[in-house]
Amino acid sequence: MKKQEKLQPMNYKIGNLVQFKSDPDRCTTLTESCFEGSYIEKTYNPIPIDDTWFLNFGFVEWSVKQSGYSGLVYAKQYGENMYCVQKDAFKFVHELQNYWFENTGVQLQLLIKNTHRCSD
């Protein structure tokens, strides 16, 4: 079994989803109080990203053949902009959430709740 990557609190933002170390099948949303002391490091692990996460965040699969690239990307529209990302650009759910926030200024919300036993 692969060792879980250690959380680095500086990579996390309020609103990021993480999984409990004590119950990896459950996840929760980080709040301001989670950043006190070493609580994050002791309590949570990052959530590995898979296709289901992209779809549950409202991305759609899109086959692309242009500019020397051919393959599957995930796309999601926000306002007048379409954001396209390659799955392998992200290792963890919080990285996708942070990318979305950095580019749109809004939190990426799950459209389908409880699929990964997440709670707010």
PAGU-478056 format. One line per 2 residues: their letters; for each residue x, y, z of N, C-alpha, C, O, CB. Coordinates in steps of 0.1 Angstrom, whole numbers. Atoms other than C-alpha are relative to their C-alpha. Glycine has a CB too. Example, Ala and Ser with C-alpha at 12.3 -4.5 7.8 and 13.67 -1.06 7.14 Angstrom:
BEGIN
as) 9,-12,0,123,-45,78,9,12,0,19,12,7,-10,0,12; -9,-11,0,137,-11,71,-8,11,8,-3,22,9,4,5,-14
This chain:
BEGIN
mk) 8,-12,0,0,0,0,9,12,0,19,13,7,-9,0,12; -8,-12,1,13,34,-9,-2,9,12,-14,11,17,-4,8,-13
kq) 1,-9,-11,20,58,19,-7,13,-4,-4,18,-15,14,3,6; 8,-12,3,-5,87,20,9,12,1,18,14,10,-11,1,11
ek) -7,-12,0,10,120,11,-3,9,12,-15,11,16,-2,8,-13; 2,-8,-12,15,143,41,-7,13,-4,-3,19,-14,13,2,8
lq) 7,-13,2,-8,173,43,10,12,3,17,11,13,-13,1,8; -7,-13,-3,9,207,41,-10,11,2,-17,15,-8,10,3,-12
pm) 11,-10,-2,-14,232,57,0,12,-9,-10,18,-12,1,5,14; -1,-12,9,-1,260,34,-7,-3,-14,-10,6,-21,14,3,-2
ny) 7,3,12,-17,241,5,-15,0,1,-22,-1,-9,5,-14,-5; 14,1,-2,-51,241,20,-7,14,3,0,23,7,-3,-9,12
ki) 8,-12,-2,-78,268,21,-13,-4,7,-17,-16,6,-3,7,-14; 13,2,-6,-110,271,41,-9,-4,-12,-9,2,-22,-5,13,7
gn) 9,5,10,-136,251,22,5,-12,-8,-3,-19,-15,-3,11,-10; -5,12,7,-113,224,9,-5,-13,7,-8,-13,19,16,0,1
lv) 4,13,-5,-124,188,12,12,-9,4,22,-9,-4,-9,-7,-10; -11,10,-4,-102,163,31,-7,-12,6,-19,-12,9,9,7,11
qf) 6,12,-6,-107,128,44,6,-2,14,17,2,17,3,-12,-9; -4,3,-13,-105,117,80,11,-12,0,9,-22,-7,-12,-4,9
ks) -10,11,-1,-74,96,89,-6,-12,7,-3,-23,3,12,5,8; 6,11,-8,-95,76,113,-11,-8,-8,-14,-19,-5,-6,5,12
dp) 10,6,8,-121,68,86,1,6,-14,-6,15,-18,-15,3,6; -3,-5,14,-108,73,50,-12,1,-9,-11,7,-20,11,-8,-6
dr) 12,0,8,-143,67,36,-8,12,2,-18,15,-5,-8,-13,2; 7,-12,-3,-155,99,52,9,13,-3,21,12,-1,-5,0,15
ct) -7,-12,2,-146,134,43,-8,12,5,-19,11,8,3,3,-15; 6,-12,-5,-153,169,55,6,13,-6,16,12,-13,1,1,16
tl) -5,-13,6,-148,206,46,8,7,11,3,8,23,-12,9,-4; -9,-7,-9,-120,225,63,-7,14,4,-12,21,-5,14,2,-6
te) 5,-13,-5,-131,255,84,11,7,6,22,2,8,-12,-2,11; -11,-8,-6,-111,283,100,6,-6,12,18,-6,14,-6,14,3
sc) -5,6,-13,-108,264,133,10,-11,-3,18,-15,6,-11,-4,9; -8,11,4,-91,235,115,15,4,-1,24,-4,0,-4,-7,-13
fe) -14,-5,2,-60,257,109,8,3,13,19,8,12,-1,12,-9; -7,-3,-13,-52,261,146,9,-11,3,5,-23,3,-10,2,11
gs) -9,10,-4,-21,243,157,3,-10,-11,4,-6,-23,-5,-8,12; -3,10,10,-13,210,140,-13,-9,-2,-11,-21,-6,12,-9,4
yi) 13,8,1,-50,198,139,-1,-6,-14,-5,-18,-15,-12,9,2; 1,6,13,-50,193,101,9,-12,-2,4,-22,-6,3,11,-11
ek) -10,11,2,-19,172,100,-3,-12,8,-1,-23,4,14,5,4; 3,12,-9,-31,150,129,-13,-7,-4,-15,-19,-1,0,5,14
ty) 14,5,2,-67,146,117,-3,-5,-14,-12,-13,-16,-9,10,5; 5,2,14,-69,146,79,11,-4,-10,23,-2,-7,-6,13,-5
np) -8,4,12,-54,132,47,-6,7,-12,-18,10,-13,1,-15,-2; 6,-5,13,-58,147,12,-8,-11,-7,-5,-23,-5,12,5,-10
ip) 9,10,7,-84,130,-10,5,-2,-14,6,7,-22,-15,5,0; -5,3,14,-70,113,-41,-12,3,-10,-23,0,-7,5,-15,-2
id) 10,-4,10,-89,126,-72,-2,-11,-10,7,-18,-14,3,13,-7; 3,9,10,-107,104,-96,-11,6,-9,-16,17,-6,-4,-14,6
dt) 10,-5,10,-132,107,-125,-13,5,7,-19,15,3,-3,-10,-10; 13,-3,-7,-162,107,-101,0,14,6,-10,21,6,-2,-10,11
wf) -1,-14,-6,-149,139,-83,-3,10,-11,-11,20,-8,13,2,7; 2,-10,11,-148,158,-116,-14,1,-3,-20,12,-4,9,-3,-12
ln) 14,0,4,-183,148,-125,-9,5,11,-18,12,8,-4,-15,-4; 8,-5,-11,-197,155,-90,2,15,2,-7,21,8,4,-8,12
fg) -2,-15,-1,-182,190,-92,-6,7,-12,-6,19,-13,15,3,1; 7,-6,11,-201,195,-124,8,1,-13,3,7,-23,-5,14,3
fv) -7,0,12,-174,190,-150,-6,-11,-9,-12,-20,-4,15,-3,3; 4,10,10,-182,171,-182,12,-5,-7,22,2,-9,-11,5,-9
ew) -11,5,9,-159,148,-202,-1,6,-14,-12,7,-19,-1,-16,0; -1,-7,13,-148,164,-234,12,-6,-8,23,-5,-3,0,15,1
sv) -11,5,8,-128,147,-261,6,11,-9,-2,18,-16,-5,-12,-9; -6,-11,7,-103,171,-276,11,-5,-10,18,-14,-7,8,10,10
kq) -10,3,10,-83,169,-308,4,13,-7,-2,17,-17,-5,-10,-11; -4,-13,6,-65,202,-315,14,4,6,18,-1,17,-10,11,3
sg) -13,-6,-5,-32,220,-311,10,-11,4,17,-9,14,-2,10,11; -9,10,-4,-12,188,-310,-4,-9,12,4,-17,16,13,6,3
ys) 4,8,-12,-32,174,-281,-13,-8,-5,-21,-3,-11,-4,9,12; 11,8,2,-56,145,-284,-3,-8,12,6,-16,17,2,-10,-12
gl) 4,7,-12,-74,131,-254,-12,5,7,-19,14,2,12,0,10; 12,-4,-8,-100,135,-227,4,11,10,14,10,17,-5,-13,7
vy) -2,-10,-11,-103,166,-206,-14,1,7,-24,-4,2,4,14,-7; 12,-4,-7,-129,178,-181,-2,15,-2,7,23,-1,1,-4,15
ak) 3,-14,3,-147,210,-189,-12,4,9,-21,-4,12,-4,2,-15; 11,-6,-8,-169,233,-168,-1,15,-4,9,22,-4,2,-2,15
qy) 3,-14,3,-185,266,-177,-2,8,12,-10,3,21,-11,1,-11; 3,-9,-10,-185,295,-154,-1,14,-6,9,19,-12,11,0,12
ge) 2,-13,7,-200,328,-167,2,-3,-15,-4,-12,-20,10,11,5; -2,1,14,-188,333,-202,12,-9,-4,15,-11,-15,2,13,-6
nm) -13,7,2,-156,312,-197,-3,-15,1,-10,-20,10,10,4,9; 0,14,-1,-151,275,-203,14,-4,5,24,-1,-1,-3,-7,-14
yc) -12,4,-6,-125,259,-181,2,-15,-3,-6,-23,0,1,2,15; -3,14,4,-108,227,-194,12,-4,7,22,3,8,2,-1,-16
vq) -11,5,-7,-85,206,-173,3,-14,-3,-7,-22,-6,-2,2,15; -4,14,1,-66,174,-177,0,-7,13,4,-1,23,14,-2,-7
kd) 1,7,-13,-73,148,-150,14,-1,7,15,1,19,-6,-14,-2; -13,3,-6,-36,141,-145,7,13,5,18,12,10,9,-7,-10
af) -6,-12,-5,-29,178,-137,-3,1,15,4,10,22,-7,12,-7; 4,-1,-15,-44,172,-102,2,-14,6,-2,-24,0,-14,5,1
kf) -2,13,-7,-34,145,-77,-11,-1,11,-15,-12,14,14,0,6; 10,0,-11,-59,156,-50,-11,9,-2,-10,19,-10,7,3,13
vh) 12,-8,1,-94,171,-47,3,14,3,-2,23,-4,-11,-6,9; -2,-14,-4,-82,202,-29,8,8,-10,7,20,-11,8,0,13
el) -7,-7,11,-58,210,-58,-10,5,-11,-8,16,-16,10,-9,-6; 10,-4,10,-88,211,-82,-8,12,6,-11,21,-1,-9,-12,-4
qn) 7,-11,-6,-107,232,-57,8,13,0,2,24,-2,-4,-4,15; -8,-13,-1,-78,257,-53,2,6,-14,2,18,-16,13,-4,6
yw) -1,-5,14,-74,259,-91,-12,7,-4,-11,18,-10,3,-12,-10; 12,-6,3,-110,267,-95,-2,14,6,-5,23,0,-12,-9,4
fe) 2,-13,-8,-110,294,-68,10,10,-6,6,22,-7,3,-3,15; -10,-10,5,-78,310,-82,-4,5,-14,-1,17,-17,14,-7,-1
nt) 4,-4,14,-94,312,-117,-13,7,0,-16,14,-9,1,-11,-9; 14,-5,0,-130,321,-108,-3,9,12,-12,18,11,-10,-11,-1
gv) 3,-7,-12,-129,336,-73,-11,-5,8,-15,1,18,-3,14,-4; 11,7,-8,-156,312,-61,4,-14,3,12,-20,-3,-13,0,-9
ql) -2,13,-4,-156,280,-43,-6,-10,-9,-17,-8,-14,-5,-3,15; 6,11,8,-161,248,-63,-9,-8,9,-4,-14,19,12,-9,-7
ql) 10,7,-8,-192,232,-50,-4,-14,-6,-5,-16,-18,-13,8,1; 4,14,4,-202,195,-51,-15,2,-4,-23,7,3,1,-10,11
li) 14,0,5,-234,191,-72,-7,-12,5,-19,-11,7,0,1,-15; 6,13,-5,-240,156,-59,6,-2,13,18,-6,15,3,-12,-10
kn) -5,2,-14,-236,154,-21,-1,-14,4,-8,-23,-2,-9,9,9; -1,13,-6,-228,124,-1,5,-12,-9,5,-23,-5,-14,-4,6
th) -6,11,8,-213,105,-30,12,-6,6,15,-18,5,2,6,-15; -12,5,-7,-181,103,-11,-1,2,15,9,3,22,12,8,-5
rc) 3,-2,-14,-197,106,23,6,12,6,12,12,17,5,-12,8; -4,-13,-4,-188,142,26,-10,7,9,-22,6,6,4,9,-12
sd) 9,-9,-8,-203,165,52,5,14,1,17,16,-1,-1,-6,15; -4,-14,-1,-202,202,56,0,4,14,3,16,18,-10,9,-8
